[in-house]
């Protein structure tokens, strides 16, 4: 039998391809572009192009359904929210076995709609990130006053785009915008009418620790779990890990995550993200209802999420919950180098006071902790499967060149 990875251009897709291939499972890798990371892996037994799930959701689902049926795929794993939505919306196109690793459509729509997710969590008595919703002009000024009074900065402005819009092909720009000052937020909300009339969430990113609870579930029952902490992000407020580690089991983290997953009757892979403030309060932040970007960390720590999903669709369920090992350190090399570059540029940028300069110097020096550099297991790079890393570096160099050309045109 063959497994189908629908998002071969992602790091999660690459990790799944390697994990399944090493377990002796044939892997077909699909992506909207060629070349793609997982397509260059030695463990990809076949590759195919599919429509972009973000722009052509139904055509994407139809293509994946046809390929899965023709290749007799029991397991289909998406690695982006757009792909998850499309396959969930048109799930009747997938083989029946593939649905055993796919949550219900109600659960999918609830976790993709941040407002609905927070409503469900609060109904369960779970605290959530205190996001403010703006969907009418009259709500702008009260929100600005509240954020300024509470000092809820920096924050993310997250456009509210109904996922049902993927059905008829209409799209609004859904790019999340990081904001660091109240003046910057005011300018943005009054300049971008679409953010107000179309609706947006103002999501604070307070200081504290960011935890993840990864799992594979069968109707809400956890089959395997990993506890992890994000130590560094690729970009400011991006939420994309460039350095993370696994932790010993934490009963508070487990209780919060399991309560959410049981209430959703979750099926398949999932990562529940939460924030712990300096006072120790845990708050739900997000639920990623698919294989996730730092999944290689879980695999390194002994929780082979893709292989566990393969067992799920074939009815091979473990008798005991498998818990990932703690103290595994993981580093996405290319993403972490981007962090290093940005922090180096800040050292020579405009500085408002000696305190800010010291903070920037500390942030840059923190990148050179010898223990982290030596102990961290790399993402993408694999000595036994090096071509995906070569491709990633080539893509990053080309992207840098494009950005430089664009800046040159703007200044000329």
URMO-V43289 format. One line per field, one symbol per residue. ss: DSSP state (H for helix, E for strand, L for the rest). phi: phi as a letter, one per 40 degrees, with the letter a starting at -180 (. if undefined). A space follows every 50 residues. Layout:
ss = ???
phi = ???
//
This chain:
ss = LEEEELLLLLHHHHHHHHHHHHLLLEEEEEELLLLLLHHHLLLLLEEEEL LLLLLLHHHHHHHHHHHHHHLLEEEEELLLHHHHHHHHHLHHHLLHHHHH HLLLHHHHHHHHLHHHHHHHHHHLLLLELLLEEELLLHHHHHHHHHHHHH LLLLEEEEELLLLLHHHHLLLLLLLLEEELLHHHHHHHHHHLHHHHHLLE EEEELLLLEEEEEEEEEELLEEEEEEEEEEEEELLLLLLLEEEEEELLLL HHHHHHHHHHHHHHLLLEEEEEEEEELLLLLEEEEEEELLLLLLHHHHHH LLLLHHHHHHHHHLLLLLLLLEELLLLLEEEEHHHHHHHHHHHHHHHLLL LLLHHHHHHHHHHHHHHHLHHHHHHLEEELLLLLLLHHHHHHHHHHHHHH HHHHHHHHHHHL
phi = .bcbccbccbcccccccccccccgbcbcbbacbbcbdccccccccabacb cccccbcccccccccccccccfccbbbcbbcccccccccbccccddcccc bbcccccccccccdccccccccccgbcbdccbbbaadccccdcccccccc gcbcabcbdcbdcccccbgcabcbccbcbbbccccccccccbccccccga bcbcbccibbbbbcabbbfgcccaabbabcbabcbdgcgccbaaacbcdb ccccccccdcccccfcbgcabcbabbcdcgccbcbabccacbcccdcccd chbcdcccccccccgccccbccbcccgcbbbcdcccccdccccccccbcc bbhccccccccccccccbcdcccccccccgcaccaccdcdcccccccccc cccccccccccc
//
